[in-house]
Amino acid sequence: MNIIRFEKAVYTLPILFGSALHIDRVAKIQKYSQSKYNFKLPIHSFYGAPTNSIWNGGRPPYYNDSIVSNKTKQYYENIDAHKYITCTNYLAGDYLNDPVSNLTLEMLSKDDGVIITDERLHKYIRKTYPFLKTKSSVLKVTKEQPKKRSADYYNQLLDVYDYIVLHPDDNTDLDLIAQIKDLSRVEVLIDERCTRNCPVRDLHYNVNAQHNLPIEDRDNDIMEQEGTLWSKYCPRGKAVVLKNGKEKLDILVNTLDEIQDLYNMGIRRFKTSGRGSELKESYALKKFLFVAIKDERTRNTLEYFL
């Protein structure tokens, strides 16, 4: 029986420095799949960042106890996957000496890595932590090329990063992807809960970056900026309003057929989104199982442990 849907695919999940409950549950699923079905779940890595890491970008940390301490080394060792620290704040280059962020990276092992936006931080990490893998972020390509990305742009990123993540708008542009020179180092975010061609995606990242800065360095009106962005400019709410029985805007959650197309082209690395809360992490884990596990009975059994 063929249990795995995409035999050579691997996945990265958003639970590093997240819910301890989900770390434990994934460990149980891994153990059960090996003992019951004699296969190892295709999880390559976990990604995330600790509370109070200025380099963190994207969604601000949700768990107040996700801190770096003398227990962090043991926490890393207990995880049966590579660790990727989310250092995607595009202002991180202004805070290269941040002690929390540096300590987080110091305790990583060879073949762990960092997800990066700011080129100043990229150069610093290459020099200070040369044993770590580097991955360019969705945030990076959004900030640098918010409207349209070319194959030349992605190929230039591949020249300096170990891995790159496609902008979610490009996941279905097969003509563009065919021109990228090394698809084995390309990662695809398969469940971005955003609208296609969102005109304010980069503004969301600006707000998230501010939330991760020291209070004294944040814009004074950051809460007002966020409120206006969500209520006035963000198209997400409009995307689920039906018009003539159809959605008005596309949601960037890839279908199995779209993922199959990417896999057939040679892409083997996929990631789920979901940092921010236990509910979002749970959604990410279920999405992973839905995509990775073809056999429904096996998938339902593994989901029992979530």
N, C-alpha and C positions, 0 to 999 in steps of 0.2 A: 504493500500500500504506500502510495506517495503522499507523505504527510506535509512536506514542505512545498509551498507554492512556487517560489523562485529559488532553485537549488543553490545557486552561488551568491545570492544576495545576503548582505549583512545590514544591521540596523543600529542606529544610535538613539537612545531614549532620554527624555528630559527629567531625570530623577536624581541627578547628583546634587547633593546638598538640599534635597527636597524632603519629602516625607520619609521618615525612617520606616514607616509601615510598608511603603511600596518597595523600598530596598529589600526588606525582609520577604515580602510576597514574591518578588521576582526571583529571589534566591530559592524559594520553595518551588516555584514553577520550573526553574532550571534543574533542580534536583529531581523533581518528579518526572520531567520529560526524559531525563537520562535513565532513570531506574525503570520506568514503565514502558517507554517507547524506544529506548536506546538511541536517542539523538540529542544533540546539544542545541539549544535554542540559538538562532543566528544573531545574537546580540554582540555587536562589536564594541560599543562604548556607551557610557552614560555621560551626559553633559549638564552643566549648571555652574553656579557660583555661590560662595558663602555670603551671608549677611555682612554688610559693611565693607564689601570689596568695591572700591571706587571704580575699578576697571570693569565691573559687571555692567552689561548693557541689556537691552531688551526689557523684559518685564522685571521690575524690582523684586528682590527676594521676599518670599512670603512667610517663611518660617523664622521666627525670632531666635530659635536655638540653633540655627544652621551657622555656627561660628567656627572659626579656625582655632584650635586649641592643641594641647598635648595629646589629645585623643584622635586627632585628625589622621595621623599616620596609620593608626590601627583601623580607622574607618576606611581609608583607602585600601588597605590590605584585605579587608573583608569583602570587597567588591570583586566579583568574578567577571570583570570587563575592564576595558581601558577607560581612563578618565580624561574628559576634555573640559577644561575650565572656560566658561563663557566670559571672555574679556572683550566684549563688543561695544563698550562705551566709546563713542568716537572722540570723546574728550580725554581719554585715558592718558594720552601723551603729556598732559599737563600734570599728571600725578604718578610719574614713574617710580617714585620712592614710597608709594603706598605700602605700609608694612603688611597689612592683611593680604593684599593681592600677591605680594612677593612671597610670603610664607606659604601661601596656597600652592604656588608653583614649585617652591623648593622641595616640597615633600612628594612631588610626583615622581614617577619612575620612567625609564626609557620606554618609548612607544606610547606614553600618554601624550596629551597635547593641549593646545590652546586655540580657541576660536577668536579671531582678531578682526577689528575694524580699522583702528588708527595705525597708520604706517609708522609713526614714531614709536608706538608700542611694539610693533612688529620688529623693528630694528633692535630695540632694546632686548626683547625676548630672545632673538636669534643670537645676540652677543652674550647675554647673561645666563640663559638656559638653553644652550645649543643642543641638548639631548632631547628636547621636546619637539613633537610634531606641530606644525602650524596649519591652520585651516582658515581661509578667508570666509567671512560671514555673509549671511543674507543682508545684514545691516550695511556692510561695507559696499556691496554692489548697489544697494539702494541709494546710499548717500552719494556715491561717486557717479552712478549712471541711473538716475531715477526714472528716466523716460524709456530708454532703449539701450540694450547691451549688444555688442557685436562679438563674433567669435574671436576676433583679434584681442578684444578686451579680456575675455576669459583666458585665452592662451597666454597673455602677458601675466595674468595672475598665477597660472600654472608654472610659469618660469621662476616664481619667487616663493610660492607656497607649496606645501606638501599636498594639500587638498583644497578644493574650492567648493562652495555651495552655490548652486544656480539661484538666480532670482526666481521666485515662484511663478511669475508671469511667463518665464521662459520654459517651464516644464513641458509644455505641449508644442513648442516650436522645434519640431524635429529637424527642419532644414538648418537651423542655427546650431543645434546640438551636434549634428553630423560634421560640422566644421571644427569642433573642439578637438584638440590633438590627442588628448589622453583621457578617455572617459573612465578609466579605472580609478582616477583620482578626483572624479566629480561626484558630489553628493547632492541628493535631491530631497527637499522638504516636501513631503507628500500630503500634508494635511493642514496647510496654512489657512487659518480661519480669517481670511481677509478677502476683499473683492479684487477681481482682476483689474489691472491698470488703476489702482487706487491713487488719486491725485495728492493725497496727504500722508502717505505711508512714512515718508522721511520726517514729517512733523511729529508723528507719533514717537519715532525714535528720539527726536530732540527732547520731548517731554520725559521719556523714560531715562534718558541720560541725566537730566537734571535731578531726577529723584534719587539717583545713585551718588550724587555729589555730596560733599559735606554741606550741612545746612547753611553755613555762612557763605557758601559759594553759589548757591542756587539763585535763579531769578526770583525776585520778590513776588512776582505774580504767577508763579508756576501753576498753582491750583486753578487760577482763572484761565490760563492758557489751555489747560487740560479740559476744563469744562466746556470752553468754547469749541475746542477741536472736536469733542465727541458730539456735542449738541448741534453744531452748525455745519461742520465741514465733512465729518466722517460719513462715507456713503454706506457703511455696513447695515444700518437700519433699513435703508431703502432697498438693499439687495434682497431682502426676504419678503418684500411686498409683491404680491402676485398681480400681474397685469395680463389679462386675457389667458389666464391659466399658466403663465410662464414667469420665471424670475426675471426681474428687470436687469440684474447684474450677475455676472458669474462669480461663484465662490471658488477660491483656489484650493479645494480639496480634490486630489486626484482620484480618478476612478481606477478600478483594477485594470481595465483595458489600457488606460493611459500609462500606468506603471508597467504593464506588460510591454508596451511599445518602447519605453525607456530601457527596460531589461534586455529586450531583443537587440537594441543598439549597442549594448555593452556596458551600461551603467549598472553597478553592483552595490552602491552605497546609498542607503535611504535613511531618512530621519523623521521622527514625529515631533510635533510641537506640543507644548503643554505645561511649561514652567509657570508657576504662579500660585497654584493651590492644589490641594489633594484631589479635588474633583477633576481639574484639568489634567493632572498626571494620570488619573484613572482612565480618562478618555484616551490619552496617548498610548497607554499600555494595551487597551482593547483594540485600538486601531492597529498597533503593531501585530497583535495576534491575528486579527482579521486578514491582514495583508500577508503575513508570513506563513500562517498555517492553513493549508488548503483543505485538509480533512475536517469537516464540521464537528464530528463527534470529539475528535482530539482537541479542537479549539475550545469547544464548550467545556470540556473537562479541565483544561488549563485555566480558563477564565474563572472557574470555581474558586481558585486560590486568591483571586484579586479582592 
